[in-house]
Amino acid sequence: MARDLARHKIRVVAIAPGVFESPLTAKLEKKAMLTLLKGTEWPNRLGNGKDFAKAVESMVENEMWNGCTLRLDGAVRLGKL
């Protein structure tokens, strides 16, 4: 899609968020939340709206972001070694 739209000066960028603060995560029991946080690396917290907004701002301001997906998950996908 990025290649097809580049001639029109349209960039294609996606954000793949991990677990973020939300009404759903706010309902988690403390034990479940601690287990979830145990799997995070750095920062050791859930993402929030400001984190997402900063990612969007960076993508809008930097035209080199094109044809890619940004994982915004605090390295949760990596797990503990």
Summary of the structure (lengths in Angstrom):
residues: 81
radius of gyration: 15.7
end to end distance: 36.0
largest distance: 51.1
contacts: 181
relative contact order: 0.27
helix: 42%
strand: 15%
